[in-house]
Amino acid sequence: MRDFVEKENSDSITFREPSGTDGAAVWELIRESKPLDENSMYCNLIQCDHFAETCVIAELDGEIVGWISAYIKPGEPETVFVWQVAVSETARGMGVGSRMLTELLEREACRDVTTLQTTITRSNKASWALFSRFCDRVDGDMDHEPHFTREEHFEGAAATEHLVTIDLAAEGLKKAA
């Protein structure tokens, strides 16, 4: 297991499920977290309200500094799909992204999860690093392949998204906790 270098106040960060009233703050965090795609504020409100069990908020001194939106894939109760991970500038370097992933996987809603999936563009180095480190930390196996392609799915308007699949080792999850 890798050791993470974290800033002094990382122990002050708390994690919780979102509520409907968090939608606007989450939307603002995503807007400030380039290169993440901005969704509508309504989309983030729905995520906070309807998908609270599989979304994570990280707070530092009452301020939202981290966000994961995720859901259990329809028809695949063993797979959680992580849509977005956002960490504010003030909380970067504290291991917040990895800690939010651990928080998510420890929830009752994810009790049957054995696979984590997400999509990442080739240019998003921060996301590749986060998911690679997390995979190492949980002794998982990571694979990826083009999924939503520039031409076929985005009509040339966006980069290809690679489907990243992490098979989670049960023992590795216990070590990550």
Secondary structure by P-SEA (a helix, b strand, c coil): ccccccccccccbbbbbbcccaaaaaaaaaaaccccccccaaaaaaaaccccccbbbbbccccccbbbbbbcccccccbbbbccccccccccccaaaaaaaaaaaaccccccccbbbbcccccaaaaaaaaaaaaaaacbbbbbcccccccccccccccbbbbccccccaaaaaaac
